Amino acid sequence: MTLNYKNISVHYTTEGEGDALVLLHGFLETMAMWEDFVPELSKTRKVICIDLLGHGKTECLGYIHAMDTMADAVFAVLEHLNIKVISCIGHSMGGYVALALAEKYPNLVSDLCLMNSTFEADDHERKILRARAAQMATTNYENLVRMSFTNLFAPESKVTFAAEIKKALAIGLQIPVQGFIAGHKGMAIRPNRFDVFKAIKGKKAIVIGKKDWIVDMDLLMTKTKQTAIDTIVFSEGHMSHIENKSELSYFLMHFSEK
């Protein structure tokens, strides 16, 4: 399905009945990343998947996709569907968008799982890397995407899940250059939203991969230790939906239970 939003198309799907569960994909991904999880999750929930700005079948909206801007597009879909309260699972960038959504619309997000994601802002080094990637995208895009994508996996996963990685990479390569650059620029300016995460009244969880170099596991474990935030640690890298699929599926089913 498609929603006309600010003169662009925002693509989304719905499946199942019940309380709303919104699934938000990460950078260089689309809603296709959830396809193996939706059949089970939609048995008890109304599952909504959305292609974020500049990804999948959703068009770009300018040249900087701030997380707040992406959150507004998600909210427009929910408003169109007349949904007032959601549980949300966000992978990587999708987690950043979910936190922005929770901050902008405090009564909307009842439960939130940050999957291979963080409430922390980018540090100085990461901001430099993002700026460099945005610049490189204008001249050597395909090789940059291939390198960026494969680095998300634990070393052994690149062999074990070669077929799955090839399929996911093919989707990532379809993301337009503008979407790549706008996404990086938007992620670089996001603030720390730890207080936003803690303020959510329902279930709060972070899924962490032990070999995920993007997410600082030790920092997250330390900061969430004395809070109501659950931490779930898997054995592999940043792409738990591929690298730890069965364990993740089990956890998401329990997280989505009311």
C-alpha positions in Angstrom: 0.0 0.0 0.0 1.1 3.6 -0.6 0.4 6.8 1.2 0.8 10.2 -0.5 2.8 12.2 1.9 4.3 15.7 1.2 4.2 14.9 -2.5 6.1 11.6 -2.2 5.0 8.0 -1.9 5.4 6.2 1.4 5.1 2.4 1.1 3.7 0.2 3.9 2.0 -3.1 4.5 -0.4 -4.4 7.2 -1.1 -7.9 8.1 -3.1 -9.5 10.9 -5.5 -8.1 13.5 -5.1 -6.9 17.0 -3.0 -4.3 18.8 -0.5 -2.6 16.4 3.1 -3.7 16.1 5.3 -1.5 13.9 8.5 -2.9 12.4 11.1 -0.4 11.2 14.0 -1.6 9.1 17.6 -0.3 9.2 19.9 1.6 6.9 20.3 0.0 3.4 17.3 -2.3 4.2 13.6 -2.3 3.4 10.6 -3.9 5.0 11.6 -7.1 3.2 14.0 -7.8 6.2 10.9 -8.7 8.3 9.3 -11.1 5.8 10.2 -14.3 7.7 8.9 -12.8 11.0 5.6 -11.3 10.0 3.6 -14.6 9.6 4.1 -15.5 13.2 3.9 -12.0 14.7 0.7 -11.3 12.7 -1.2 -14.2 14.3 -1.8 -12.1 17.4 -1.0 -8.5 16.3 -1.7 -6.1 13.5 1.8 -5.9 12.0 2.7 -2.7 10.1 5.9 -2.6 8.1 7.0 0.7 6.6 9.7 1.5 4.0 11.6 4.5 5.6 12.4 7.6 3.5 14.8 6.9 0.6 14.5 3.1 1.1 12.5 0.5 -0.7 9.5 1.9 -2.5 9.4 5.1 -0.4 10.9 8.1 -2.1 13.4 10.6 -0.8 12.2 13.8 1.0 15.1 16.3 0.6 18.8 15.7 1.1 18.9 15.1 4.9 16.6 12.5 6.3 16.7 13.5 10.0 15.3 10.8 12.3 12.5 13.2 13.3 11.7 13.6 9.6 11.5 9.9 9.1 9.4 9.6 12.3 6.9 12.1 10.9 6.5 10.0 7.8 5.9 6.9 10.0 3.3 8.9 12.1 1.5 9.9 8.9 1.0 6.2 8.0 -0.3 5.4 11.5 -2.6 8.4 11.4 -3.9 7.3 8.0 -4.6 3.9 9.6 -6.2 5.5 12.6 -3.8 3.9 15.0 -3.3 5.6 18.4 -0.9 3.3 20.3 1.8 1.0 19.0 4.5 -1.4 20.1 7.6 -0.9 18.0 10.7 -2.9 17.0 13.4 -1.0 15.2 16.5 -2.4 13.6 19.6 -0.2 13.7 18.5 3.1 12.0 14.9 1.9 12.6 15.6 2.1 16.3 16.8 5.7 16.0 13.5 6.5 14.1 11.5 4.7 16.8 13.1 6.8 19.5 12.4 10.0 17.6 8.8 8.9 17.2 8.5 8.2 21.0 9.9 11.7 21.7 7.7 13.6 19.3 4.5 11.6 20.1 4.9 10.6 23.8 1.6 8.7 24.1 2.1 6.7 20.9 4.8 4.2 21.7 3.8 1.8 24.5 6.6 -0.8 24.1 10.0 -0.5 22.2 12.7 -2.9 21.2 15.9 -1.4 19.9 17.3 -4.3 17.8 21.1 -3.9 17.1 20.5 -0.2 17.8 21.3 2.3 20.4 19.9 5.4 22.2 23.4 7.0 22.1 24.2 9.8 19.6 27.1 9.4 17.2 30.4 10.2 18.6 32.9 12.5 16.8 34.6 9.6 15.0 31.4 8.1 13.7 30.2 11.5 12.4 33.5 11.8 10.5 33.0 8.3 9.0 29.4 9.2 8.0 30.6 12.4 6.3 33.3 10.5 4.4 30.8 7.9 3.3 28.4 10.5 2.1 31.2 12.1 0.0 32.4 8.7 -1.4 28.8 7.8 -2.4 28.9 10.4 -5.2 31.8 8.7 -7.0 32.0 5.0 -6.0 28.6 4.1 -4.8 28.3 0.4 -5.6 31.6 -0.6 -4.0 30.9 1.6 -1.0 27.5 -0.1 -0.4 29.1 -3.6 -0.8 31.8 -2.7 1.7 29.4 -1.0 4.2 26.9 -3.9 4.1 29.3 -6.8 4.4 31.0 -5.1 7.4 27.8 -5.4 9.3 28.3 -9.2 9.8 30.5 -11.2 12.1 33.5 -12.6 10.1 32.2 -16.2 10.2 28.7 -15.1 9.2 30.0 -14.0 5.9 30.6 -17.6 5.0 27.8 -19.3 7.0 25.1 -16.9 5.6 26.6 -16.2 2.2 23.3 -16.8 0.3 21.2 -14.7 2.7 23.8 -11.9 2.6 23.8 -11.9 -1.2 20.0 -11.5 -1.2 20.0 -8.7 1.3 22.9 -6.9 -0.4 20.9 -6.9 -3.7 18.2 -5.0 -1.9 20.7 -2.6 -0.4 22.2 -1.9 -3.8 18.8 -0.6 -5.0 18.8 2.2 -2.4 19.3 5.4 -4.4 22.4 7.5 -3.8 20.3 10.3 -2.5 18.7 8.0 0.1 22.2 6.8 1.2 23.5 10.3 1.7 20.4 11.7 3.3 20.3 8.7 5.7 23.9 9.1 6.8 23.4 12.9 7.3 20.3 12.3 9.3 21.8 9.7 11.6 24.8 11.9 12.2 22.7 14.7 13.8 20.5 12.6 16.0 20.7 13.4 19.7 21.1 11.0 22.7 17.7 9.7 23.6 18.4 7.6 26.6 15.8 9.6 28.7 13.2 9.1 26.0 13.8 5.4 26.1 13.6 5.1 29.9 10.4 7.1 29.9 8.5 4.6 27.8 6.0 3.0 30.2 5.7 -0.5 28.7 8.3 -3.1 27.7 11.7 -1.8 26.8 14.5 -4.0 25.4 17.8 -3.9 23.5 19.0 -6.7 21.3 22.8 -6.7 21.1 25.2 -8.8 19.0 28.5 -9.7 20.8 30.4 -9.2 17.5 28.6 -6.0 16.5 31.2 -3.3 16.1 28.6 -0.6 15.4 26.9 -0.9 18.8 28.9 -0.4 22.0 27.7 -3.4 24.0 29.7 -2.6 27.2 28.3 1.0 27.3 24.7 -0.1 26.8 25.0 -2.9 29.4 26.4 -0.4 31.9 23.9 2.3 31.3 20.8 0.0 31.3 21.9 -2.0 34.4 19.9 -0.1 37.0 16.8 0.5 34.7 13.8 -1.4 33.6 15.4 -2.0 30.1 16.0 -5.6 29.3 19.2 -6.5 27.4 19.3 -9.6 25.2 22.7 -10.6 23.9 23.2 -12.8 20.8 26.4 -14.5 19.6 27.0 -12.7 16.3 27.0 -9.3 14.6 24.8 -6.4 13.7 22.3 -8.4 11.5 20.6 -10.5 14.1 17.6 -11.2 11.8 20.0 -13.2 9.6 22.8 -14.2 12.0 20.7 -15.2 15.0 17.4 -15.7 13.3 15.8 -18.5 15.4 16.8 -16.9 18.7 15.5 -13.5 17.5 12.3 -15.0 16.3 11.7 -16.6 19.7 12.5 -13.3 21.5 10.3 -11.1 19.2 7.3 -13.5 19.7 7.6 -13.0 23.5 8.2 -9.3 23.3 5.1 -8.8 21.2 2.9 -10.7 23.6 0.5 -8.6 25.6 
